[in-house]
């Protein structure tokens, strides 16, 4: 009986103790001794990151950084903090990763890992890059970061990878410029299309459609030359400006033949040069080999890939070449308004300037000073014939000695000015009343119509062929 009672008490105690037990929260650094080597902390952080435990990994890495400031793993731990954010993904995590990588480059610029951090900063924007017809902010940021790696770490083993990524980014940026230029070209906005194409040609020489861009640019120059020859300006002026446009078109076509002979528009460029009666340049063997290598390295996306690509955010970079040196300079930005202003300045400079009237000599009459002795006689004859200057032009003021009646003419009879003053004033007011009302109505009508009518070009803007 006592044995059964004792067993029951022990069972109740065991159940009570089991019910009061609580599971403890696992602390990743609870079992780590502060005297333990830093390598253990780093290895455990890498293992946690490998299993997707990024918060645990960052805790271990921060412990290593704070506890062992002189550790040989300090730089790798600082870089791995950024790697944990980068691997976690998401917009906020990628921003935090970029900040960590930038800090690493600031504190350890001489270490080989600094180039690795710079590459990962560029890859962050590369991952967020969108298609050519969408926002280009991330693509431009990625291009700037890859250029920074190539220029700041030229001896790094990561430079070839950065160059290839830069070629892919520039393919997207060039495609964007090409589409915008084509949009303006279809709407006859030649100045805007020309500006975009000039920026493309100068900034992205490895673009897969560079030959098409150069050919379109040459056709725009030819259209401008034709429009200039149709303007109503002096023949020498229009021929000079048209010849300048023809030369620019010839340069664009010649560049296709000499730099991109293996591309599809090379034969068309030769035909256009022949039509312009310009010499057709010969491509060098080196240029042919370079162009052929660039074209052979491009990939083509199949039909299924193009269909699937419509549902992806990341752009298709298969057409990007894998050969050639990408441009590491700043993107050239050509302004369309500046192009129009330059052309207007050329037209103004080429047109003859009006002669400046000489200062009349002392004692000379106004008529003699304005026209000279012989011209004065011709002017009188022109007035008589009805072809002289308009009445009142270069005429002496009333009451002067030159205001004389011709011989043989009878002056008009004199009237009493005081007697006819009131009637004259009344007649003038009666005549001015309807005229003023009519003029006011006409002005109101012009104001109402001016908002709906298209304003015509004035001055030298009539000569701009855009």
Secondary structure, 3 states (H helix, E strand, C coil): CHHHHHHHHHHHHHHHHHHCCCCCCCCCCCCCCCCCCHHHHHHHHHHHHHCCCHHHHHHHHHHHHHHCCCCCCHHHHHHHHHHHHHHHCCHHHHHHHHHHHHHHHHHCCCCCHHHHHHHHHHHHHHHCCCCCCCCCHHHHHHHHHHHHHHHHCCCCCCHHHHHHHHHHHHHHHHHHHHHHHHHHHHCCCHHHHHHHHHHHHHHCCCCCCHHHHHHHHHHHHHHHHHHHHCCCCCHHHHHHHHHHHHHHHHHHHHHHHHHCCCCCCHHHHHHHHHHCCCCCCCCCHHHHHHHHHHHHCCCCCCHHHHHHHCCCCCCCCCCCCCCCCCCCCCCCCCCHHHHHHHHHHHHHHHCCCCCCCCCCCCCCCHHHHHHCHHHHHHHHHHHHHCCCCCCCCCCCCCCCCCCCCCCCCCCCCCCCCCCCHHHHHHHHHHHHHHHHHHHHHHHHHHHHHHCCCCCCCCHHHHHCCC
